[in-house]
Amino acid sequence: MTKLFKSNLPSQWGRVGATALLLATAGCVSIPADHDVLPQQDMARAQLAANIKLARDGWPEAQWWTRYDDPQLNRLIAQALKEGPTLQVAAARIGSARAALSVDSSAAGVNVDFTADSNRQRYSANGFFPPPIGGSYYTETTPQFVANYDFDWWGKHKAAISAALGEVNARQADYAQAEQTLAAEVAQSYFTLQGDWARLDNLQHMQALQMELVADKAKRIAHGVASSDAERLAEVDLGNLKQQKTQLETHIAHEREALRALLGADAQALTDLGPRPLPELPPALPASLGIELLARRPDLQAARWHVEASLDRIEATQAAFYPDVNLMASFGSDTITFDKLLSLASRTLYFGPTVTLPLFDSGRLKARLGVARTERNELIADYNQSVINAVREVAQASVSLQGLQKQIDEQAATVVASKAVLHSAEARYKQGLADHANLLSAELALSKQQDTTLQLKDQQLLTNVGLIKALGGGYQAQAPAPTKQTSPAISATAQ
């Protein structure tokens, strides 16, 4: 009997192989064609208008905030990147993606299980087994090792692992985006505070000048050389300055709390934060965006990896249409008397292939494939929109900086003119040709122009940080290995 089994084994394997090949050929036919592939945005077309130019050329550095030469800002961003609560969410999502990758990876290769079963059963005296088995009780014990190996002929597990790895890469890019967003928000909040402090100092000076002007009007009324209306108008101006001061102080308190929330710090964290001069730093814009913007923007990298993962999921879904060929083996013992459990005669052995082919599933496989393809198109649409948004953000920030620079240049000329008026008023006051009120009014006019300058510089700083974020904030992606299904618009990255 053993010789007969051995001699027939090759022919049995041949029949199994032929059957598997025939079923595989039959399984290939049922995959529906994919006619609705959404085209991807071509990054080579992602360029700015020719008239958008800034003072300097270049991409941001990795730690772009150090160029402002502000130790307080460096410390705040370092603390935010280390302890910021918003990064904890992004880090948790990376952990979830890695856990999913582990699940998919564990499905491939050899799986070995140990099972043990013991049951007590009475066999019918009138059933299949005659006495003495029939009509008696027996306890059957079956311990065994079961091994299963999936050959993954069609790459289903490989595609699933690749898709899970793509999601891990996407989550890592999301984390980089969260870091850049957090650093930009901290810098903008910090510069808003510095701008408010500078304006508050200037406003306090304006309030002191206005109080002197009110007192001067009161003296003039007392000497009968001015009407009470002049004093009332000066008091109205003083009241407006006090309201502005109160609003600015409220905004400073609001911005401190916003900055503290970004850091995830306690109430005493910003007590040592103090005013510093607003930095002078001309904004920079690369001469060309194109494909390099894809590698510089972590959100675009995340969108691209999501598309890559969706393509792999489609490949895994398509593999389910083909026959599933596994190799199974088991070794153990089966006995109805426990004392013979380890007896050589009680051993069991099984070894052989199993072939599974879906023939009729009420359209479930086609439905799953349709869902995967629809998800792919949705992710490609998101990617295309992200590319458009990225170019728009860079363009809008650049145009805003161009306009702000023109306003600052024009405002500088206005400040120069106001200083000339003040110098003239001082000279005439010293010569007795003008009164003190004229001198105070000229100094107030200059302070108002300086307040406008401070507001423009603060807007310039905030917009500059926004441009840095739009350019990726110094992020540089590694060039990934493109998949065979990915078009150049998706797979290409900066070298």
HULINJO-V19239 format. One record per residue. N is the residue number from 1. SS is DSSP state (H for helix, E for strand, L for the rest). PHI is phi in whole degrees, 0 to 359 (999 if undefined). D_CENTER is the distance of its C-alpha to the mean C-alpha in whole Angstrom. Layout:
n	ss	phi	d_center
N	SS	PHI	D_CENTER
N	SS	PHI	D_CENTER
//
This chain:
n	ss	phi	d_center
1	L	999	66
2	H	294	64
3	H	298	65
4	H	297	65
5	H	297	61
6	H	292	60
7	H	289	62
8	H	271	60
9	H	299	57
10	H	299	56
11	H	293	57
12	H	294	55
13	H	296	52
14	H	296	53
15	H	294	53
16	H	297	50
17	H	295	48
18	H	296	50
19	H	298	49
20	H	298	45
21	H	296	45
22	H	296	47
23	H	294	45
24	H	297	42
25	H	297	43
26	H	292	44
27	H	289	40
28	H	292	39
29	L	287	40
30	L	276	39
31	L	286	35
32	L	290	35
33	L	290	34
34	L	255	30
35	L	255	31
36	L	243	28
37	L	288	26
38	L	279	23
39	L	290	23
40	L	269	20
41	L	294	20
42	L	276	22
43	H	294	20
44	H	297	23
45	H	270	24
46	L	280	21
47	L	230	23
48	L	267	24
49	L	296	27
50	L	295	30
51	L	274	31
52	L	267	28
53	L	225	29
54	L	238	28
55	L	294	30
56	E	231	28
57	L	252	26
58	L	138	24
59	L	273	20
60	L	294	18
61	L	279	19
62	L	299	17
63	L	251	18
64	H	298	19
65	H	291	20
66	H	291	23
67	H	290	25
68	H	279	25
69	L	53	28
70	L	230	27
71	H	302	27
72	H	296	26
73	H	295	23
74	H	301	22
75	H	294	23
76	H	295	21
77	H	292	18
78	H	299	19
79	H	293	20
80	H	296	16
81	H	291	14
82	H	269	17
83	H	235	17
84	L	301	15
85	H	293	14
86	H	294	11
87	H	286	10
88	H	295	12
89	H	294	10
90	H	296	7
91	H	294	10
92	H	296	12
93	H	290	10
94	H	297	11
95	H	299	14
96	H	295	15
97	H	295	14
98	H	292	16
99	H	295	19
100	H	296	19
101	H	297	19
102	H	296	22
103	H	296	23
104	H	293	23
105	H	293	25
106	H	289	28
107	L	284	29
108	L	269	30
109	L	86	33
110	E	271	36
111	E	245	36
112	E	238	39
113	E	235	40
114	E	244	43
115	E	236	45
116	E	219	48
117	E	225	50
118	E	219	53
119	E	217	55
120	E	251	59
121	E	217	60
122	E	257	64
123	L	271	65
124	L	294	67
125	L	288	71
126	L	248	71
127	L	263	68
128	L	291	67
129	L	267	68
130	L	281	72
131	L	299	73
132	L	275	73
133	L	292	69
134	L	298	69
135	L	86	70
136	L	244	69
137	E	261	66
138	E	221	63
139	E	253	60
140	E	259	58
141	E	240	55
142	E	225	53
143	E	270	50
144	E	199	49
145	E	260	46
146	E	238	44
147	E	242	42
148	E	221	39
149	E	230	38
150	E	262	36
151	L	290	37
152	L	52	33
153	L	301	36
154	L	258	33
155	L	77	30
156	H	296	29
157	H	293	27
158	H	299	26
159	H	293	24
160	H	296	23
161	H	295	22
162	H	297	20
163	H	295	18
164	H	296	17
165	H	294	16
166	H	298	14
167	H	293	12
168	H	298	12
169	H	297	11
170	H	296	8
171	H	293	7
172	H	293	8
173	H	294	6
174	H	299	3
175	H	295	5
176	H	298	6
177	H	296	4
178	H	297	5
179	H	298	8
180	H	295	9
181	H	296	9
182	H	295	11
183	H	299	13
184	H	294	14
185	H	295	15
186	H	296	17
187	H	296	19
188	H	294	19
189	H	295	20
190	H	295	23
191	H	292	24
192	H	297	25
193	H	299	27
194	H	297	29
195	H	296	29
196	H	294	31
197	H	296	33
198	H	296	34
199	H	293	35
200	H	296	37
201	H	298	39
202	H	292	40
203	H	292	40
204	H	296	43
205	H	295	45
206	H	296	45
207	H	295	46
208	H	297	49
209	H	296	50
210	H	292	50
211	H	295	52
212	H	296	55
213	H	292	55
214	H	296	56
215	H	296	58
216	H	296	60
217	H	296	60
218	H	296	62
219	H	295	64
220	H	295	65
221	H	295	66
222	H	297	68
223	L	268	70
224	L	74	70
225	L	250	69
226	L	208	65
227	L	271	65
228	H	293	63
229	H	297	60
230	H	297	59
231	H	292	58
232	H	295	57
233	H	298	54
234	H	294	53
235	H	292	53
236	H	298	50
237	H	298	49
238	H	294	48
239	H	297	47
240	H	297	44
241	H	294	43
242	H	294	43
243	H	296	41
244	H	299	39
245	H	296	39
246	H	295	38
247	H	298	35
248	H	292	34
249	H	297	34
250	H	296	33
251	H	295	29
252	H	297	29
253	H	297	30
254	H	297	27
255	H	289	25
256	H	297	25
257	H	292	24
258	H	297	21
259	H	294	21
260	H	295	22
261	H	293	19
262	H	297	17
263	H	279	18
264	L	66	19
265	L	256	23
266	L	276	26
267	L	292	29
268	L	265	30
269	L	291	27
270	L	251	28
271	L	293	32
272	L	267	32
273	L	282	30
274	L	228	32
275	L	292	32
276	L	221	32
277	L	298	33
278	L	293	30
279	L	288	29
280	L	256	30
281	L	215	28
282	L	293	28
283	L	290	25
284	E	239	24
285	L	219	23
286	L	299	23
287	L	293	26
288	L	213	24
289	L	262	21
290	L	55	21
291	L	294	19
292	H	292	18
293	H	298	16
294	H	298	14
295	H	283	14
296	H	271	13
297	L	258	10
298	H	296	7
299	H	291	5
300	H	291	9
301	H	297	9
302	H	297	7
303	H	297	9
304	H	295	12
305	H	292	12
306	H	297	12
307	H	295	15
308	H	303	16
309	H	297	16
310	H	295	18
311	H	295	20
312	H	292	21
313	H	294	21
314	H	297	24
315	H	297	26
316	H	292	26
317	H	293	27
318	H	295	30
319	H	296	31
320	L	292	32
321	L	285	35
322	L	267	37
323	L	297	39
324	E	256	38
325	E	252	40
326	E	239	40
327	E	245	42
328	E	241	44
329	E	210	46
330	E	215	47
331	E	215	50
332	E	187	52
333	E	216	55
334	L	217	56
335	E	208	60
336	L	255	61
337	L	233	63
338	H	298	61
339	H	290	63
340	H	256	63
341	L	299	59
342	L	264	59
343	L	290	62
344	H	296	61
345	H	289	63
346	H	272	60
347	E	291	57
348	E	234	55
349	E	212	53
350	E	222	51
351	E	207	49
352	E	173	48
353	E	275	45
354	E	231	44
355	E	240	43
356	E	235	41
357	L	228	41
358	L	290	39
359	L	254	42
360	L	216	42
361	L	227	39
362	L	59	39
363	L	81	36
364	H	296	34
365	H	297	32
366	H	295	32
367	H	295	31
368	H	297	28
369	H	295	28
370	H	298	27
371	H	297	25
372	H	297	23
373	H	291	24
374	H	296	23
375	H	299	19
376	H	301	19
377	H	296	20
378	H	296	18
379	H	291	15
380	H	295	17
381	H	298	17
382	H	298	13
383	H	298	13
384	H	300	16
385	H	293	15
386	H	296	12
387	H	297	14
388	H	297	17
389	H	296	15
390	H	297	14
391	H	295	17
392	H	297	18
393	H	298	16
394	H	296	18
395	H	295	21
396	H	294	21
397	H	296	20
398	H	293	23
399	H	297	26
400	H	299	25
401	H	294	26
402	H	300	29
403	H	295	30
404	H	295	30
405	H	297	31
406	H	296	34
407	H	296	35
408	H	294	35
409	H	296	37
410	H	294	39
411	H	293	39
412	H	299	40
413	H	295	43
414	H	294	44
415	H	296	43
416	H	300	46
417	H	296	48
418	H	294	48
419	H	295	49
420	H	295	52
421	H	297	53
422	H	296	53
423	H	298	55
424	H	293	57
425	H	295	57
426	H	297	58
427	H	296	61
428	H	292	62
429	H	293	62
430	H	294	64
431	L	272	66
432	L	78	67
433	L	265	66
434	L	216	63
435	L	273	62
436	H	294	60
437	H	296	58
438	H	296	57
439	H	295	56
440	H	296	54
441	H	296	53
442	H	293	52
443	H	290	50
444	H	296	48
445	H	299	47
446	H	294	46
447	H	296	43
448	H	296	42
449	H	293	41
450	H	293	40
451	H	296	37
452	H	298	36
453	H	298	36
454	H	298	33
455	H	295	31
456	H	295	31
457	H	294	30
458	H	296	27
459	H	298	26
460	H	295	26
461	H	296	24
462	H	296	21
463	H	291	21
464	H	297	21
465	H	295	18
466	H	298	16
467	H	294	17
468	H	300	16
469	H	295	12
470	H	295	13
471	L	271	14
472	L	99	11
473	L	60	13
474	L	87	15
475	L	291	12
476	L	221	14
477	L	278	13
478	L	281	16
479	L	286	18
480	L	278	18
481	L	283	21
482	L	289	21
483	L	275	22
484	L	292	26
485	L	268	24
486	L	271	22
487	L	280	23
488	H	302	23
489	H	295	20
490	H	266	18
491	H	275	19
492	L	284	20
493	L	222	18
494	L	291	19
495	L	275	22
//
